[in-house]
Amino acid sequence: MSNTIDRRMRLSVAFAPQASATSREHTIAEMRWFPVQEPVSGSRYSFLRVKTRSGLTGWGECAEAVERAAKALEKEWLGRSATLYAAIHRSSPLAGALDMALLDIVGKSCRAPVYRVLGGPTRHKVRAFTDSNAAAFSAAGIALPKPASRNQGKAYENQVLALVKELPEDRDFVLSGSGSLTAGDAASVARAVEGLHPLWFDEPCSVANAETVRKVSGETVTPLGFGREITDAGVFQMLLREGLIDVVRPDIAHWGISGARQIATLAEAYYVAIAPHHDGGPVATAAALHLAASVPNFFIQHVPLPADPKDREMRAAIVSGGLETPRDGFLELPTGPGLGIQVNEAALEKYHAA
C-alpha cells in the first residue's frame, strides 16, 4: 500500500508543473461578441471571439447574445483556462458559443482539428441538406404550409403531397412541421407521406405533451425528429426511453459541440441517429462538421443557406473556402487546426447588426 501511495505522489509532483503551465498558457484574456444580420432575410446571429494570453483565438456562435448574459459569461470565464470546456454550465444561452470557441483554442494548441482532439474522424465527408431544391445537395428540407385552422383534412394532405412531388425523384427530403400541427393533423400528414419515404418528419407537433407525440408515433412508420427547441437533456432521454423519436436534433448553437455529443451518446444507446438542428451562420456550420466527424451515429447535417445571393455572399465573406458548398451532396471536413476556419473580422463589421 505504501509503495502505491509513494508512486502516486511522485506522479502528482511530476505532472503538476506541466498542468499548471498549460493552464496559465491558455488563460482567457478577452471575450468579444459580434452581432450580424443577413441583409435580405434579416436573420441575426452572433459570433464570439475568445483570446488567450498566449495569443490563441477561438470562435463560436449563438443565436443572439443578450448583453446581460454576455457580461455574466465574461465575468465567469475571464482568467480561467480555455481547456476547461467540459466545465461550461449549460444553463447559459451562450454556452454553445463558448464551447465552440474553447474547443477551437484547444484544437489550435494541439495543432489538430477539433474532431481529432475528440477521437475522430468517424467519417471523411458529411452528408448535408438545405431548405431549397439545390442540385448540389442530395436532400432538401420542405416546410409545411401554415395551417389555416385545426384539423385540416384531405385538402391539406394534398397540399403537402404536391410540394413533395415537385422534387426530382432521386432527391431525399425532410418534412418540417415546426411543431405547428395538432396530433391528428400531424398523424394524417405522416401517414400520407409514408409511401414517399421521407428521411424523417421534423417537429410534427409540440413535445410539451408526450401523449401527443405518442399518438403521432403510434399511427405511422414515418420517422420522427425532435430537438430544435429542447434545452433539457432529460426531454431527449424521455423521448428515447419511450421510443417516440427516430432522429435527435439538438440545436448546435445552444448545445455546442460537447453538449450535442452528449445527446448523441445518449441516442446511440437506443440505436437512434443524430442530425443537429442549425439555423445560424457559417461558424456554427464549421462546428457542426466537427461534431459530425466525432460521433458514430451521425445522419445528415442541415445547412441553412438563404435564398438570396446577397445573404450567401455575406456568409462566404465571413468564412471563406467553400465551407458550405457541397460536392455530390457532401461537405468536406475542415483540415486545419481547431475549427479549421479563418473568420474575416472586416466582414463582421460590415454586416454588423444594430
N, C-alpha and C positions, 0 to 999 in steps of 0.2 A: 504494500500500500504506500509506504513512504517513497519507494522508487517512482511510483506513478505520480505522486504529488510533486516530487522534485522535477520530474520530466515536464509536467505541465507548467511549473514555474519558470523553467528555463525557456520553454517555448513562448510563454507570455512576454518574458523580458526581451526575447529575440525579435518578436513581431511588433511589440508596442511602438518603438520608434518609427518603424516603417508606416504603421497605420496612422500615427499622429501626423507625420509629414504629408501623407496623402490627403488627409482631411484638411490640413492647412492650405495645401496647394489648390484645392478645388473649392475654397470658401466662396460663397456667393457674395459678390460685392455690389451688384447693381441689378435691378429689375425694371424694365420699361415696357409699357403697353402701346401698341399701335392699332387703333381702331380704323378700319377701312370700310368702304362702301362701293359696291359694284355700280357703275354709272347708269346703267339702264334698268336692271332688275331691282336695284335698291337693296339687294341682300347685304347684310352687315355681319362682320365678324372681326375679331381682334387677335392680333399676334403678340406674343410675349417674347421679349429678348432678355435672356439672363446672362450676365457676365461674371466670371470668377476673377479672383485676384491674380491668377496665373495667366489671364488673358484669353481663356477659352470662352466661346459664346455658344449658347444653346437657344433654339427656337421652339415655341409651342403655339397652340392656337385654341381659342374657345369661341363660343357663340357671340358673347359680348361681355366686356369687362366693366362691371359696375364699379365706380370709383371706391365705394366703401369696402367692397370685397377685395379689390386690388390692394388697397392700403393695408388691410388686415393681413393679407398673404405676404406682403412685403415686410411687415413688422415681424411676422413669424419666421421668415426664412432668411433675411439678410444676416450674414455672419455664420450661417450653417453650411455644412458641406453639401455640394451638389450630388455626392454619391448616395445621399440618403433618400432617394426617390421612393423607396418602399415605405417610408415613414409619412408620406403625404396623407393628410386626413381627407377622406372622400366627401366630407360634408361641405367643403367649399365648392362653389360652382366653377371655380377656376382651377380645380385640382388637375383636370385633364391636361390643360395647357402647361402647367408646371411640370407634370410628369413627362410630357414630350420633351420639354426644354432640358430637364435634368438628364434624361437618357441620351439626348443629343450630346451633352457635355461628356457623359461617361463614355459614349462611343468614341468621341474625338480623343479623349485621354487614352483610350486603348488603341487608337488608330484602326478601328474596325467599325463596320456598320452595326447599328443597334441590333438587328436580327442575329448577328453573330455573337454579340455580347449575351443575348438571351438564349443561345443554344441552337440557332438556325444555321442555314436556311432549311426550312422544311419543304420548300419548292423554289424554283428558279424563275418563275413568272407568275403573275397574278391575274386571274380572270376578272373582268370588270363589266359593269353595265351602267348606262346613263338614262336620263329621262327624255330620250328622243330616239328616233329611228336612224341613228347614225350608223353608217355602213362599217365603220372601224370597230364597232362593238358587236359582239355576238349575241347580246341580250339587251332588252330595253325595259324601262320602267313605264307602266301605264297607270296614270292616276284615274281613279273612278270619277265619273261626273258627280257633282254635288247633288245629293238627293233633294228633290223639291219638297218632299214630305216623307213621313214614315210609311213603311210597308208599300214599297214602290210597285211590286208585282212584275208581270211579264214584260211590260214595256221597258222597264229599267234594265232587266236582264238582256233584252235585245240590244239596248243602247251600249251596254258593256261589251257584248259579243261583237258588235260592229267595230268598236275600237280595236279589239284584239285582232280581228281579221284584216285590218289594214296593214299589219306587219307582214313581211316576207315569210314564207312557210318555214324557212330554216332558222328563223330568229326566235330564241327563247325570250320569255317575258316574265316580269314580276308585276303582279296586280296590287296596286296600293290603295287601301281604303282610308288611310289617315285616321282610323278609329271613329269614323263618322256614321257607320251603319248600325241599325238595330240588329239584334241577334237573328231575327227572322230574315231580314234583308241580306245580311252577311251570309247566312247559311244558304239561301237560294242562289245568290251570285256564285258562291263557292261550288255548288252543285252544277251550275250552268257551265262553268269553265273547266270542270274536271276532265272532259274529253280532249281539251286543248293543251293539257299538261303544263300549266304554269310552273315556274320554278318554285314559287310559293305565293300565297295571298298575304300581303303585308298589312298588319294592323286593320283587320276587317272590322273590329269593334274595340271598345274600350276594355282594358284589362282590369278595371276597377272592381268588376264583379266576376269572380271565377266561374259562376254558374252560366253567365252569358257566353264566356269563351267555351265552356264545356258543351253548350248547345251547338255552337258552330262546329267545333271539332268532332262532335258525335254524329253529325249529319253529312259529312263529306270526307273524301280521301284527299282533297286538295291540301297540300302542306300549308301550315300557318306560321307566320313570322311575327314576333313582337319584340319591342325593346326600345324604340326611339324615345319614349317618354319615361322609361323605367330608370329610376335613380337609386333603387334599393336592390341589392343582390338577392335579398330574400324573396322578392317577387319572381325573379328568374327561377330560383330554386323551387318555388311553389308550382310554377307552370311546368317545369321539367318533371317534378315528382308526380304531378297529376297527369302527365302525358298529354298536355294541352298545347305544346309548342314543338315545331319541327325545325325552325331556324331562329337562333337567338341573334338579336340585333342591338347590342349595346352601342350607345352613341359615342363615337370616338372622341368628340370634343369634351364630353362630360367625363368619361371614364379614363381617357388617356390610354397609352399602350399597356401599362401594367394592370390597370383595372379591367380592361377588356380581356386581357389574357386570363385573369382570374375567372371571368364569366365563361370564357372558352373552356377552361379546365373543368369547371362545373358541368358544362354541357357535354363535354366529351364522355363523362361517366354515363350519360344517358344516350350515347350514340347520336347526338344532335350536333348539327353544324353551326358555324358562326359566320354571319355576313354583316359586319358592322354598319350601323347607320352613320351616314356622313352627309351633311348639307352645308358645309362651310367652305373654307378656302384651300389653297394648294399645300400649305404646311400640314394640315390635317390629312390631306391625301398621302403625303410622304409618310406620316406616322402610321396610317392605315396599311401601307405597303409593308412596313417593317413588322407590324402586327401579323399580317397575313403570312409572312415568311418565318414567323416564330412559333406558330401553333399548328398542330397536325390536322385539326378539324375545320380549317378554313374552307369556305364555299366560294363566294364571289363578293367583289367589292363594288359598292355604288360610288360613282364619281359624279358629283353634282355640276356638270358642265352647263353653264347658262346658254340660252338660245342665241342671245345677241353677240355678234362678233366683238363688240367693244368690251363686253364683260369678259369674254375669253382672252382678249388682248391684255386686260388687266391682270388676270391670273398668271398668264405666261410671263408678264413683265416682273411680277413679284418673285416667282420661282421659275427660272428658265430651264431649258434642257429637255423639253418634251415629257415632263413628268406625268402629265395627264393625257398623253397621246398614246392610244393602244396600237398594238400591231397584231393583226389577226385575232382581235378580241382580248388580248392580254397586255398588261402593263409590265414594263421592265422593272426589276428591283434596282433601287439606288445602290451604287457600289462604293461610294465614298464613306469616310468615317462619320459616325453619328447618324443623323438622318440622311446624310449624303446630299444635302441641298445647299445652295447659296441663295440667301434672301437679299433682294435688291431694296435697300432701305430708301433709296430715292423714289422708287415706285410706291413704297408705303406712304411717303409724304405726299406724293402726287394724288393718291386716291384716299387721302385722309378723310375720315367721317367726322363731320362737325358735331 
